[in-house]
Amino acid sequence: TALFGVLDGHGGAQVARFSSDHLPEELRKFPLDTGAASIHKQNEQMENALRGAFHKIDDLLRSGHFAAEVSSLTNQPRDRIAQSPRNGDATMVGCTACVCCVTSTQIVTANAGDS
């Protein structure tokens, strides 16, 4: 199984980076029955796994337990004098995601957010 994606940070790159780091791990936690009799059942399982992983990332971010990690993902300003407004408060950023999961029998796409 392979996972590909484009994550677009809104207000900064922190949440996109966090999601990129954690989404594959969260997706692996959802069991997939690769021997499912019907392609419909396989599609349903993958859809539920992707949806569940997206929701889990949102839960992790909302919990506050990862605030230090998210803040650490802030880009350092190129100019030490001027702090970029796009790399400000890590609690005020988000991201959208378009992902594609490829298995031996499926290619499933999913998106979260407005892109």
MOPAC internal coordinates of N, CA, C and O (Angstrom, degrees):
PM7 1SCF
backbone

  N    0.0000 0     0.00 0     0.00 0    0    0    0
  C    1.4517 1     0.00 0     0.00 0    1    0    0
  C    1.5177 1   108.72 1     0.00 0    2    1    0
  O    1.2310 1   120.65 1   -42.17 1    3    2    1
  N    1.3278 1   116.36 1   137.83 1    3    2    1
  C    1.4603 1   122.12 1   178.24 1    5    3    2
  C    1.5228 1   108.62 1  -128.08 1    6    5    3
  O    1.2310 1   121.38 1   -33.85 1    7    6    5
  N    1.3231 1   114.97 1   146.15 1    7    6    5
  C    1.4559 1   121.31 1   178.74 1    9    7    6
  C    1.5179 1   108.24 1  -124.68 1   10    9    7
  O    1.2310 1   120.89 1   -53.04 1   11   10    9
  N    1.3258 1   115.90 1   126.96 1   11   10    9
  C    1.4562 1   122.53 1   178.02 1   13   11   10
  C    1.5173 1   107.05 1  -123.09 1   14   13   11
  O    1.2310 1   120.27 1   -30.94 1   15   14   13
  N    1.3127 1   117.09 1   149.06 1   15   14   13
  C    1.4509 1   117.81 1   178.84 1   17   15   14
  C    1.5079 1   114.02 1  -165.50 1   18   17   15
  O    1.2310 1   122.03 1   -19.59 1   19   18   17
  N    1.3171 1   113.72 1   160.41 1   19   18   17
  C    1.4547 1   122.52 1   171.53 1   21   19   18
  C    1.5188 1   105.87 1  -122.53 1   22   21   19
  O    1.2310 1   120.72 1   -58.98 1   23   22   21
  N    1.3285 1   116.24 1   121.02 1   23   22   21
  C    1.4548 1   121.91 1   179.33 1   25   23   22
  C    1.5184 1   107.88 1  -117.03 1   26   25   23
  O    1.2310 1   120.89 1   -55.54 1   27   26   25
  N    1.3119 1   115.90 1   124.46 1   27   26   25
  C    1.4621 1   122.29 1  -174.37 1   29   27   26
  C    1.5170 1   109.02 1  -110.70 1   30   29   27
  O    1.2310 1   120.69 1   -67.63 1   31   30   29
  N    1.3241 1   116.29 1   112.37 1   31   30   29
  C    1.4538 1   120.77 1   179.13 1   33   31   30
  C    1.5141 1   112.16 1   -72.34 1   34   33   31
  O    1.2310 1   121.05 1   -40.16 1   35   34   33
  N    1.3131 1   115.60 1   139.84 1   35   34   33
  C    1.4681 1   122.01 1   176.79 1   37   35   34
  C    1.5168 1   107.49 1  -114.54 1   38   37   35
  O    1.2310 1   120.60 1   -64.79 1   39   38   37
  N    1.3153 1   116.46 1   115.21 1   39   38   37
  C    1.4557 1   121.27 1  -178.57 1   41   39   38
  C    1.5103 1   112.59 1    88.71 1   42   41   39
  O    1.2310 1   120.01 1   176.25 1   43   42   41
  N    1.3018 1   117.58 1    -3.75 1   43   42   41
  C    1.4585 1   123.72 1  -178.76 1   45   43   42
  C    1.5120 1   109.00 1   155.28 1   46   45   43
  O    1.2310 1   120.64 1   -10.76 1   47   46   45
  N    1.2951 1   116.38 1   169.24 1   47   46   45
  C    1.4640 1   121.50 1  -175.30 1   49   47   46
  C    1.5280 1   113.54 1   -93.36 1   50   49   47
  O    1.2310 1   119.59 1   176.57 1   51   50   49
  N    1.3213 1   118.38 1    -3.43 1   51   50   49
  C    1.4613 1   120.97 1  -171.03 1   53   51   50
  C    1.5276 1   113.95 1   -57.52 1   54   53   51
  O    1.2310 1   119.99 1   129.68 1   55   54   53
  N    1.3241 1   117.62 1   -50.32 1   55   54   53
  C    1.4663 1   120.35 1  -176.30 1   57   55   54
  C    1.5246 1   110.83 1   -70.40 1   58   57   55
  O    1.2310 1   120.05 1   144.72 1   59   58   57
  N    1.3216 1   117.51 1   -35.28 1   59   58   57
  C    1.4610 1   120.07 1   176.36 1   61   59   58
  C    1.5333 1   109.65 1   -62.82 1   62   61   59
  O    1.2310 1   120.19 1   137.28 1   63   62   61
  N    1.3152 1   117.24 1   -42.72 1   63   62   61
  C    1.4730 1   120.51 1   178.84 1   65   63   62
  C    1.5231 1   111.00 1   -66.46 1   66   65   63
  O    1.2310 1   120.30 1   136.14 1   67   66   65
  N    1.3231 1   117.03 1   -43.86 1   67   66   65
  C    1.4612 1   121.35 1   178.22 1   69   67   66
  C    1.5326 1   109.55 1   -58.91 1   70   69   67
  O    1.2310 1   120.70 1   132.61 1   71   70   69
  N    1.3232 1   116.26 1   -47.39 1   71   70   69
  C    1.4653 1   121.04 1  -178.76 1   73   71   70
  C    1.5243 1   111.11 1   -63.26 1   74   73   71
  O    1.2310 1   120.57 1   139.20 1   75   74   73
  N    1.3187 1   116.51 1   -40.80 1   75   74   73
  C    1.4586 1   120.85 1   178.14 1   77   75   74
  C    1.5268 1   111.06 1   -61.64 1   78   77   75
  O    1.2310 1   120.66 1   142.06 1   79   78   77
  N    1.3092 1   116.35 1   -37.94 1   79   78   77
  C    1.4680 1   120.93 1   179.60 1   81   79   78
  C    1.5257 1   112.25 1   -72.21 1   82   81   79
  O    1.2310 1   119.95 1   142.53 1   83   82   81
  N    1.3372 1   117.70 1   -37.47 1   83   82   81
  C    1.4667 1   121.25 1  -170.40 1   85   83   82
  C    1.5255 1   115.54 1  -102.18 1   86   85   83
  O    1.2310 1   119.49 1   158.65 1   87   86   85
  N    1.3260 1   118.57 1   -21.35 1   87   86   85
  C    1.4683 1   119.94 1  -176.07 1   89   87   86
  C    1.5310 1   112.93 1   -60.33 1   90   89   87
  O    1.2310 1   118.79 1   134.06 1   91   90   89
  N    1.3400 1   119.91 1   -45.94 1   91   90   89
  C    1.4702 1   118.05 1   179.69 1   93   91   90
  C    1.5348 1   112.80 1   -59.56 1   94   93   91
  O    1.2310 1   120.54 1   139.58 1   95   94   93
  N    1.3141 1   116.56 1   -40.42 1   95   94   93
  C    1.4679 1   121.36 1   179.18 1   97   95   94
  C    1.5310 1   110.75 1   -63.01 1   98   97   95
  O    1.2310 1   120.57 1   135.77 1   99   98   97
  N    1.3269 1   116.52 1   -44.23 1   99   98   97
  C    1.4617 1   119.83 1  -179.75 1  101   99   98
  C    1.5316 1   111.49 1   -68.17 1  102  101   99
  O    1.2310 1   120.11 1   143.29 1  103  102  101
  N    1.3091 1   117.39 1   -36.71 1  103  102  101
  C    1.4641 1   121.13 1   178.34 1  105  103  102
  C    1.5287 1   110.98 1   -63.79 1  106  105  103
  O    1.2310 1   120.64 1   141.71 1  107  106  105
  N    1.3359 1   116.38 1   -38.29 1  107  106  105
  C    1.4772 1   119.93 1   179.32 1  109  107  106
  C    1.5262 1   112.93 1   -63.03 1  110  109  107
  O    1.2310 1   119.95 1   158.83 1  111  110  109
  N    1.3020 1   117.70 1   -21.17 1  111  110  109
  C    1.4664 1   121.19 1  -178.19 1  113  111  110
  C    1.5267 1   112.81 1   -75.40 1  114  113  111
  O    1.2310 1   120.48 1   167.73 1  115  114  113
  N    1.3272 1   116.69 1   -12.27 1  115  114  113
  C    1.4676 1   120.16 1   179.46 1  117  115  114
  C    1.5265 1   108.84 1   -94.21 1  118  117  115
  O    1.2310 1   120.33 1   -59.29 1  119  118  117
  N    1.3374 1   116.98 1   120.71 1  119  118  117
  C    1.4713 1   119.46 1  -178.54 1  121  119  118
  C    1.5223 1   111.95 1   -69.71 1  122  121  119
  O    1.2310 1   121.38 1   -43.50 1  123  122  121
  N    1.3155 1   114.97 1   136.50 1  123  122  121
  C    1.4622 1   121.16 1   175.05 1  125  123  122
  C    1.5199 1   107.81 1  -120.46 1  126  125  123
  O    1.2310 1   120.50 1   -50.63 1  127  126  125
  N    1.3041 1   116.66 1   129.37 1  127  126  125
  C    1.4579 1   122.42 1   177.23 1  129  127  126
  C    1.5187 1   107.75 1   -91.42 1  130  129  127
  O    1.2310 1   120.73 1   -86.11 1  131  130  129
  N    1.3324 1   116.21 1    93.89 1  131  130  129
  C    1.4655 1   120.05 1  -177.45 1  133  131  130
  C    1.5237 1   111.80 1   -67.62 1  134  133  131
  O    1.2310 1   120.33 1   165.95 1  135  134  133
  N    1.3174 1   116.97 1   -14.05 1  135  134  133
  C    1.4581 1   120.44 1   177.95 1  137  135  134
  C    1.5199 1   112.58 1   -96.88 1  138  137  135
  O    1.2310 1   120.24 1  -167.34 1  139  138  137
  N    1.3306 1   117.14 1    12.66 1  139  138  137
  C    1.4695 1   120.41 1  -179.37 1  141  139  138
  C    1.5272 1   109.34 1   -55.73 1  142  141  139
  O    1.2310 1   121.20 1   -41.50 1  143  142  141
  N    1.3124 1   115.31 1   138.50 1  143  142  141
  C    1.4582 1   121.69 1  -172.98 1  145  143  142
  C    1.5246 1   113.15 1   -63.34 1  146  145  143
  O    1.2310 1   119.97 1   142.54 1  147  146  145
  N    1.3052 1   117.66 1   -37.46 1  147  146  145
  C    1.4580 1   118.48 1  -174.90 1  149  147  146
  C    1.5217 1   111.48 1  -115.86 1  150  149  147
  O    1.2310 1   121.17 1   -30.71 1  151  150  149
  N    1.3050 1   115.36 1   149.29 1  151  150  149
  C    1.4569 1   120.78 1   176.13 1  153  151  150
  C    1.5221 1   109.37 1   -64.53 1  154  153  151
  O    1.2310 1   120.58 1   148.06 1  155  154  153
  N    1.3373 1   116.50 1   -31.94 1  155  154  153
  C    1.4662 1   120.07 1   177.50 1  157  155  154
  C    1.5306 1   110.14 1   -60.22 1  158  157  155
  O    1.2310 1   120.25 1   135.95 1  159  158  157
  N    1.3232 1   117.12 1   -44.05 1  159  158  157
  C    1.4716 1   121.30 1   179.47 1  161  159  158
  C    1.5260 1   110.34 1   -64.97 1  162  161  159
  O    1.2310 1   119.91 1   138.19 1  163  162  161
  N    1.3249 1   117.77 1   -41.81 1  163  162  161
  C    1.4607 1   121.22 1   178.02 1  165  163  162
  C    1.5308 1   110.52 1   -62.67 1  166  165  163
  O    1.2310 1   120.29 1   136.28 1  167  166  165
  N    1.3274 1   117.05 1   -43.72 1  167  166  165
  C    1.4662 1   120.62 1   178.58 1  169  167  166
  C    1.5232 1   111.04 1   -61.90 1  170  169  167
  O    1.2310 1   120.76 1   136.71 1  171  170  169
  N    1.3141 1   116.16 1   -43.29 1  171  170  169
  C    1.4657 1   121.04 1   179.50 1  173  171  170
  C    1.5315 1   110.99 1   -61.26 1  174  173  171
  O    1.2310 1   120.68 1   136.93 1  175  174  173
  N    1.3310 1   116.30 1   -43.07 1  175  174  173
  C    1.4659 1   120.02 1   178.91 1  177  175  174
  C    1.5256 1   111.21 1   -62.95 1  178  177  175
  O    1.2310 1   120.24 1   136.37 1  179  178  177
  N    1.3176 1   117.14 1   -43.63 1  179  178  177
  C    1.4613 1   120.59 1  -179.14 1  181  179  178
  C    1.5268 1   110.54 1   -66.96 1  182  181  179
  O    1.2310 1   120.29 1   137.65 1  183  182  181
  N    1.3199 1   117.05 1   -42.35 1  183  182  181
  C    1.4645 1   120.42 1   177.44 1  185  183  182
  C    1.5242 1   110.42 1   -59.13 1  186  185  183
  O    1.2310 1   120.38 1   134.93 1  187  186  185
  N    1.3289 1   116.88 1   -45.07 1  187  186  185
  C    1.4644 1   120.96 1   179.43 1  189  187  186
  C    1.5313 1   111.32 1   -64.50 1  190  189  187
  O    1.2310 1   120.57 1   141.77 1  191  190  189
  N    1.3193 1   116.51 1   -38.23 1  191  190  189
  C    1.4663 1   120.35 1   179.66 1  193  191  190
  C    1.5280 1   110.85 1   -66.30 1  194  193  191
  O    1.2310 1   120.33 1   133.53 1  195  194  193
  N    1.3263 1   116.98 1   -46.47 1  195  194  193
  C    1.4693 1   119.79 1   179.75 1  197  195  194
  C    1.5233 1   110.67 1   -64.57 1  198  197  195
  O    1.2310 1   120.10 1   134.49 1  199  198  197
  N    1.3152 1   117.41 1   -45.51 1  199  198  197
  C    1.4673 1   120.88 1   178.46 1  201  199  198
  C    1.5333 1   109.92 1   -60.28 1  202  201  199
  O    1.2310 1   120.96 1   134.17 1  203  202  201
  N    1.3162 1   115.77 1   -45.83 1  203  202  201
  C    1.4651 1   120.30 1   179.89 1  205  203  202
  C    1.5215 1   112.89 1   -62.48 1  206  205  203
  O    1.2310 1   120.40 1   140.07 1  207  206  205
  N    1.3227 1   116.84 1   -39.93 1  207  206  205
  C    1.4613 1   120.33 1   179.22 1  209  207  206
  C    1.5268 1   110.80 1   -67.10 1  210  209  207
  O    1.2310 1   120.00 1   139.30 1  211  210  209
  N    1.3237 1   117.60 1   -40.70 1  211  210  209
  C    1.4696 1   120.77 1   176.32 1  213  211  210
  C    1.5374 1   109.89 1   -60.28 1  214  213  211
  O    1.2310 1   120.55 1   134.43 1  215  214  213
  N    1.3352 1   116.56 1   -45.57 1  215  214  213
  C    1.4627 1   120.22 1  -179.72 1  217  215  214
  C    1.5259 1   111.20 1   -64.87 1  218  217  215
  O    1.2310 1   120.30 1   142.79 1  219  218  217
  N    1.3279 1   117.02 1   -37.21 1  219  218  217
  C    1.4660 1   120.12 1   179.34 1  221  219  218
  C    1.5193 1   110.84 1   -64.88 1  222  221  219
  O    1.2310 1   119.89 1   138.39 1  223  222  221
  N    1.3362 1   117.82 1   -41.61 1  223  222  221
  C    1.4677 1   120.77 1   176.69 1  225  223  222
  C    1.5223 1   109.23 1   -58.69 1  226  225  223
  O    1.2310 1   120.36 1   135.23 1  227  226  225
  N    1.3251 1   116.92 1   -44.77 1  227  226  225
  C    1.4641 1   120.77 1   178.58 1  229  227  226
  C    1.5307 1   110.32 1   -60.65 1  230  229  227
  O    1.2310 1   120.25 1   136.87 1  231  230  229
  N    1.3316 1   117.12 1   -43.13 1  231  230  229
  C    1.4653 1   120.79 1   178.21 1  233  231  230
  C    1.5279 1   111.53 1   -61.73 1  234  233  231
  O    1.2310 1   120.55 1   136.67 1  235  234  233
  N    1.3371 1   116.55 1   -43.33 1  235  234  233
  C    1.4608 1   120.53 1   179.20 1  237  235  234
  C    1.5296 1   110.78 1   -60.18 1  238  237  235
  O    1.2310 1   120.49 1   135.88 1  239  238  237
  N    1.3166 1   116.67 1   -44.12 1  239  238  237
  C    1.4601 1   120.85 1  -179.24 1  241  239  238
  C    1.5310 1   111.40 1   -66.94 1  242  241  239
  O    1.2310 1   120.41 1   139.37 1  243  242  241
  N    1.3217 1   116.82 1   -40.63 1  243  242  241
  C    1.4638 1   120.57 1  -179.01 1  245  243  242
  C    1.5251 1   112.23 1   -70.98 1  246  245  243
  O    1.2310 1   119.94 1   155.13 1  247  246  245
  N    1.3257 1   117.71 1   -24.87 1  247  246  245
  C    1.4628 1   120.91 1  -176.31 1  249  247  246
  C    1.5216 1   112.99 1   -64.52 1  250  249  247
  O    1.2310 1   120.43 1   153.29 1  251  250  249
  N    1.3185 1   116.78 1   -26.71 1  251  250  249
  C    1.4593 1   120.31 1  -177.46 1  253  251  250
  C    1.5195 1   113.72 1    85.28 1  254  253  251
  O    1.2310 1   119.68 1   167.99 1  255  254  253
  N    1.3217 1   118.22 1   -12.01 1  255  254  253
  C    1.4584 1   121.44 1  -178.64 1  257  255  254
  C    1.5250 1   112.91 1   -68.43 1  258  257  255
  O    1.2310 1   120.45 1   162.85 1  259  258  257
  N    1.3173 1   116.75 1   -17.15 1  259  258  257
  C    1.4588 1   121.03 1  -176.83 1  261  259  258
  C    1.5264 1   112.39 1  -110.68 1  262  261  259
  O    1.2310 1   120.24 1  -164.91 1  263  262  261
  N    1.3304 1   117.15 1    15.09 1  263  262  261
  C    1.4680 1   121.20 1  -176.81 1  265  263  262
  C    1.5267 1   112.10 1   -58.20 1  266  265  263
  O    1.2310 1   120.19 1   138.02 1  267  266  265
  N    1.3253 1   117.24 1   -41.98 1  267  266  265
  C    1.4729 1   119.88 1  -179.44 1  269  267  266
  C    1.5224 1   110.50 1   -65.57 1  270  269  267
  O    1.2310 1   120.62 1   139.63 1  271  270  269
  N    1.3412 1   116.42 1   -40.37 1  271  270  269
  C    1.4659 1   119.35 1   178.31 1  273  271  270
  C    1.5249 1   110.64 1   -64.30 1  274  273  271
  O    1.2310 1   120.20 1   135.21 1  275  274  273
  N    1.3218 1   117.21 1   -44.79 1  275  274  273
  C    1.4622 1   120.73 1  -179.91 1  277  275  274
  C    1.5294 1   109.92 1   -61.81 1  278  277  275
  O    1.2310 1   120.33 1   134.81 1  279  278  277
  N    1.3126 1   116.97 1   -45.19 1  279  278  277
  C    1.4706 1   120.39 1   179.00 1  281  279  278
  C    1.5171 1   111.71 1   -61.51 1  282  281  279
  O    1.2310 1   120.49 1   144.96 1  283  282  281
  N    1.3333 1   116.67 1   -35.04 1  283  282  281
  C    1.4713 1   120.17 1  -179.34 1  285  283  282
  C    1.5231 1   112.18 1   -67.79 1  286  285  283
  O    1.2310 1   120.33 1   164.32 1  287  286  285
  N    1.3206 1   116.97 1   -15.68 1  287  286  285
  C    1.4617 1   121.35 1  -178.88 1  289  287  286
  C    1.5261 1   112.68 1   -88.63 1  290  289  287
  O    1.2310 1   120.42 1  -174.50 1  291  290  289
  N    1.3232 1   116.81 1     5.50 1  291  290  289
  C    1.4610 1   122.01 1   178.09 1  293  291  290
  C    1.5198 1   109.68 1   -69.09 1  294  293  291
  O    1.2310 1   120.87 1   -46.48 1  295  294  293
  N    1.3277 1   115.95 1   133.52 1  295  294  293
  C    1.4689 1   120.43 1   175.10 1  297  295  294
  C    1.5166 1   109.24 1   -63.31 1  298  297  295
  O    1.2310 1   120.77 1   -40.39 1  299  298  297
  N    1.3029 1   116.14 1   139.61 1  299  298  297
  C    1.4579 1   120.27 1   173.19 1  301  299  298
  C    1.5238 1   108.18 1   -76.86 1  302  301  299
  O    1.2310 1   119.84 1   -41.69 1  303  302  301
  N    1.3339 1   117.90 1   138.31 1  303  302  301
  C    1.4685 1   119.39 1   179.53 1  305  303  302
  C    1.5213 1   111.00 1   -64.02 1  306  305  303
  O    1.2310 1   121.35 1   -38.14 1  307  306  305
  N    1.3290 1   115.02 1   141.86 1  307  306  305
  C    1.4627 1   119.78 1   177.98 1  309  307  306
  C    1.5155 1   110.68 1   -67.78 1  310  309  307
  O    1.2310 1   121.28 1   142.46 1  311  310  309
  N    1.3087 1   115.16 1   -37.54 1  311  310  309
  C    1.4571 1   121.75 1   179.54 1  313  311  310
  C    1.5235 1   106.45 1  -104.00 1  314  313  311
  O    1.2310 1   120.21 1   -64.00 1  315  314  313
  N    1.3061 1   117.20 1   116.00 1  315  314  313
  C    1.4635 1   120.29 1  -175.95 1  317  315  314
  C    1.5247 1   112.71 1   -62.34 1  318  317  315
  O    1.2310 1   119.74 1   161.02 1  319  318  317
  N    1.3222 1   118.11 1   -18.98 1  319  318  317
  C    1.4591 1   120.99 1  -179.11 1  321  319  318
  C    1.5237 1   111.04 1   -82.25 1  322  321  319
  O    1.2310 1   120.13 1   139.15 1  323  322  321
  N    1.3299 1   117.36 1   -40.85 1  323  322  321
  C    1.4713 1   121.09 1  -174.85 1  325  323  322
  C    1.5144 1   110.51 1  -105.11 1  326  325  323
  O    1.2310 1   120.49 1   -62.61 1  327  326  325
  N    1.3173 1   116.67 1   117.39 1  327  326  325
  C    1.4586 1   121.86 1   174.71 1  329  327  326
  C    1.5189 1   108.37 1   -83.66 1  330  329  327
  O    1.2310 1   120.19 1   -54.64 1  331  330  329
  N    1.3125 1   117.24 1   125.36 1  331  330  329
  C    1.4578 1   121.43 1  -179.63 1  333  331  330
  C    1.5256 1   110.04 1   -67.53 1  334  333  331
  O    1.2310 1   119.25 1   -47.73 1  335  334  333
  N    1.3315 1   119.04 1   132.27 1  335  334  333
  C    1.4542 1   120.67 1   177.25 1  337  335  334
  C    1.5277 1   112.05 1   -63.82 1  338  337  335
  O    1.2310 1   119.66 1   158.08 1  339  338  337
  N    1.3394 1   118.25 1   -21.92 1  339  338  337
  C    1.4625 1   121.48 1   179.51 1  341  339  338
  C    1.5220 1   111.59 1   -75.58 1  342  341  339
  O    1.2310 1   119.70 1   171.83 1  343  342  341
  N    1.3224 1   118.18 1    -8.17 1  343  342  341
  C    1.4557 1   121.84 1  -179.76 1  345  343  342
  C    1.5191 1   110.61 1  -122.41 1  346  345  343
  O    1.2310 1   121.05 1  -144.36 1  347  346  345
  N    1.3084 1   115.59 1    35.64 1  347  346  345
  C    1.4512 1   120.95 1  -177.72 1  349  347  346
  C    1.5145 1   112.65 1   -83.76 1  350  349  347
  O    1.2310 1   120.44 1    53.36 1  351  350  349
  N    1.2980 1   116.77 1  -126.64 1  351  350  349
  C    1.4507 1   124.47 1  -174.38 1  353  351  350
  C    1.5326 1   111.10 1   -65.47 1  354  353  351
  O    1.2310 1   120.59 1   -65.06 1  355  354  353
  N    1.3187 1   116.47 1   114.94 1  355  354  353
  C    1.4683 1   121.51 1  -177.23 1  357  355  354
  C    1.5186 1   112.68 1   -66.84 1  358  357  355
  O    1.2310 1   119.74 1   164.31 1  359  358  357
  N    1.3346 1   118.11 1   -15.69 1  359  358  357
  C    1.4705 1   119.57 1   178.65 1  361  359  358
  C    1.5223 1   111.86 1   -82.99 1  362  361  359
  O    1.2310 1   120.49 1   174.47 1  363  362  361
  N    1.3226 1   116.67 1    -5.53 1  363  362  361
  C    1.4628 1   120.75 1  -177.13 1  365  363  362
  C    1.5304 1   112.17 1  -111.60 1  366  365  363
  O    1.2310 1   120.03 1  -155.95 1  367  366  365
  N    1.3251 1   117.54 1    24.05 1  367  366  365
  C    1.4556 1   121.20 1  -179.32 1  369  367  366
  C    1.5212 1   109.94 1  -120.24 1  370  369  367
  O    1.2310 1   120.64 1   -12.90 1  371  370  369
  N    1.3141 1   116.39 1   167.10 1  371  370  369
  C    1.4531 1   121.82 1   178.35 1  373  371  370
  C    1.5048 1   109.52 1  -157.35 1  374  373  371
  O    1.2310 1   120.36 1    11.59 1  375  374  373
  N    1.3150 1   116.92 1  -168.41 1  375  374  373
  C    1.4587 1   119.63 1   176.29 1  377  375  374
  C    1.5130 1   110.36 1  -159.39 1  378  377  375
  O    1.2310 1   121.90 1   -17.79 1  379  378  377
  N    1.3057 1   113.97 1   162.21 1  379  378  377
  C    1.4505 1   121.44 1   168.87 1  381  379  378
  C    1.5230 1   106.61 1  -112.68 1  382  381  379
  O    1.2310 1   120.89 1   -19.52 1  383  382  381
  N    1.3179 1   115.91 1   160.48 1  383  382  381
  C    1.4579 1   119.13 1  -177.58 1  385  383  382
  C    1.5231 1   110.31 1  -142.26 1  386  385  383
  O    1.2310 1   121.00 1   -42.43 1  387  386  385
  N    1.3071 1   115.69 1   137.57 1  387  386  385
  C    1.4681 1   123.26 1   169.61 1  389  387  386
  C    1.5188 1   105.38 1  -123.48 1  390  389  387
  O    1.2310 1   120.06 1   -61.92 1  391  390  389
  N    1.3205 1   117.50 1   118.08 1  391  390  389
  C    1.4547 1   120.43 1  -176.35 1  393  391  390
  C    1.5227 1   110.82 1  -127.88 1  394  393  391
  O    1.2310 1   121.78 1   -21.23 1  395  394  393
  N    1.3208 1   114.20 1   158.77 1  395  394  393
  C    1.4555 1   122.36 1   177.64 1  397  395  394
  C    1.5227 1   107.38 1  -134.40 1  398  397  395
  O    1.2310 1   120.76 1   -53.81 1  399  398  397
  N    1.3071 1   116.15 1   126.19 1  399  398  397
  C    1.4638 1   121.70 1   178.04 1  401  399  398
  C    1.5254 1   107.85 1  -111.88 1  402  401  399
  O    1.2310 1   120.95 1   -54.17 1  403  402  401
  N    1.3312 1   115.79 1   125.83 1  403  402  401
  C    1.4602 1   121.93 1  -176.88 1  405  403  402
  C    1.5255 1   108.77 1  -116.48 1  406  405  403
  O    1.2310 1   120.92 1   -56.57 1  407  406  405
  N    1.3330 1   115.85 1   123.43 1  407  406  405
  C    1.4635 1   121.14 1   173.78 1  409  407  406
  C    1.5235 1   108.05 1  -116.51 1  410  409  407
  O    1.2310 1   120.79 1     4.72 1  411  410  409
  N    1.3046 1   116.09 1  -175.28 1  411  410  409
  C    1.4642 1   119.24 1   179.70 1  413  411  410
  C    1.5267 1   112.10 1   -68.07 1  414  413  411
  O    1.2310 1   119.99 1   162.32 1  415  414  413
  N    1.3459 1   117.63 1   -17.68 1  415  414  413
  C    1.4608 1   120.45 1  -177.93 1  417  415  414
  C    1.5233 1   114.18 1  -125.54 1  418  417  415
  O    1.2310 1   119.69 1   176.19 1  419  418  417
  N    1.3300 1   118.20 1    -3.81 1  419  418  417
  C    1.4606 1   119.83 1  -173.05 1  421  419  418
  C    1.5273 1   112.33 1  -140.71 1  422  421  419
  O    1.2310 1   121.37 1   -25.13 1  423  422  421
  N    1.2970 1   114.99 1   154.87 1  423  422  421
  C    1.4629 1   123.87 1   164.97 1  425  423  422
  C    1.5199 1   104.34 1  -132.59 1  426  425  423
  O    1.2310 1   121.16 1   -68.40 1  427  426  425
  N    1.3298 1   115.39 1   111.60 1  427  426  425
  C    1.4656 1   120.84 1  -175.52 1  429  427  426
  C    1.5089 1   108.83 1  -121.76 1  430  429  427
  O    1.2310 1   120.47 1   -48.94 1  431  430  429
  N    1.3306 1   116.72 1   131.06 1  431  430  429
  C    1.4559 1   121.14 1   176.58 1  433  431  430
  C    1.5313 1   109.81 1  -110.27 1  434  433  431
  O    1.2310 1   121.62 1   -27.33 1  435  434  433
  N    1.3299 1   114.50 1   152.67 1  435  434  433
  C    1.4600 1   120.12 1   178.66 1  437  435  434
  C    1.5133 1   108.67 1  -151.23 1  438  437  435
  O    1.2310 1   121.22 1   -24.57 1  439  438  437
  N    1.3108 1   115.27 1   155.43 1  439  438  437
  C    1.4594 1   118.65 1   175.35 1  441  439  438
  C    1.5117 1   109.75 1  -140.11 1  442  441  439
  O    1.2310 1   121.36 1   -25.82 1  443  442  441
  N    1.3088 1   115.01 1   154.18 1  443  442  441
  C    1.4613 1   122.86 1   174.58 1  445  443  442
  C    1.5158 1   106.54 1  -134.54 1  446  445  443
  O    1.2310 1   120.42 1   -45.32 1  447  446  445
  N    1.2917 1   116.81 1   134.68 1  447  446  445
  C    1.4540 1   120.39 1  -179.13 1  449  447  446
  C    1.5144 1   110.44 1    98.67 1  450  449  447
  O    1.2310 1   121.80 1    18.24 1  451  450  449
  N    1.3251 1   114.16 1  -161.76 1  451  450  449
  C    1.4566 1   118.78 1  -170.98 1  453  451  450
  C    1.5243 1   114.48 1  -109.35 1  454  453  451
  O    1.2310 1   119.63 1  -162.35 1  455  454  453
  N    1.3310 1   118.31 1    17.65 1  455  454  453
  C    1.4743 1   117.09 1   179.39 1  457  455  454
  C    1.5163 1   111.11 1   -98.93 1  458  457  455
  O    1.2310 1   120.10 1   180.00 1  459  458  457

